[in-house]
Amino acid sequence: MQIGLYGNKMSDDTTYIQLMQYTAGTSFMFLLWLCAYFFRNGSGNRLRQITGWVLLVWVIQSVKDMALIWYPTVRFEFLHHVFVLIDMTAVPTCAFLLFELTRPGSMTLLRAALHEIPFILFILIYAFHPMDILYESAIACAVAYGTAVMLYVLFEIPAYHKRLKQSYSYHERIDLRWLYIILLSFVVFLAVWSLTSTYYSEFNDTLYYLLTCIIWSLISYFINRQEQVLGSLTTRSHQDVEMPQENGEEPHQFTIHLHRIFEEEHLYLNPKLTIMDLAQAIGTNRTYISNYLNNVLGTTFFDYVNQYRLSHAERLLRQTKMPIEEIADRSGFNSRSTFRRAFLKRFGCAPSQYRLHHLPKEIEKEISLTR
């Protein structure tokens, strides 16, 4: 989607023109490659499939723009405005990705159509009544739409992380902290888009193409490594309702039962443990467990599981000479950095410092001799 390519004023600087043409071609080939990659590797992954379709829209926009690069004589004001309005239909596609990331499973064809209809109406109305005020209003609406979406996502990211803590015992490759970087880049991108849609220059378009490649590189990298969390955050079975335990257990009894399950089966040692795994092990549903943890114990699933992991790690630090990395792995943590942060928050010091103060003398001597 190369907006701003079609203007009235053409620069005589051949270098700028060639640079613009080169970056336009590079952007087109890059988007085409990304589109093919996500379609090929998106089987069974809803987020990747949606990314592939979004990229396809951008590729189609790029095909149109590449054709106009080779036939610059067709550029005049009316056609320039029409193509800018056509290009604006790609704006909501970025929102589709953001909505799907923060609300997995929320995007449907109907919702996508509802977001696209206003932009399509602008195209049709302008085609029959080409007025500058209508064109400028369309640009303003697109900017307002993009700004509103970004503000919505800023509020949704913390809510998403809160829902994650209710269902997952880890956050690596499923959290959305990286999305703040994307939103910041979108602010710059939206500003450049507004500039190129109202004022043509080869430099502006070159900058636009470069930003397209940079932003889609970031988006593709993070989405490619993002694990799908659709089932645990959105799907509810007919049995997944709020209800008391079928066996009539009192809260205190259920607390003991839950503790016994963790101690005897060591579920917390599974680094990918989810609330659905726990519900299956106990024989209840995830909603009951989540509400029980929140309302009775005053904690989240994430914190409840990790307190067991930290207690296990503390025992290993006291009783063994294992390296810190191995202790993190054997305690159910996905990474050493996550383990260090959690340990520091609970005990007020790093694992290595804790070991120095609590390790038995004979084990401490063994460790010092092996160094």
Disulfide bonds with the S-S distance in Angstrom:
none
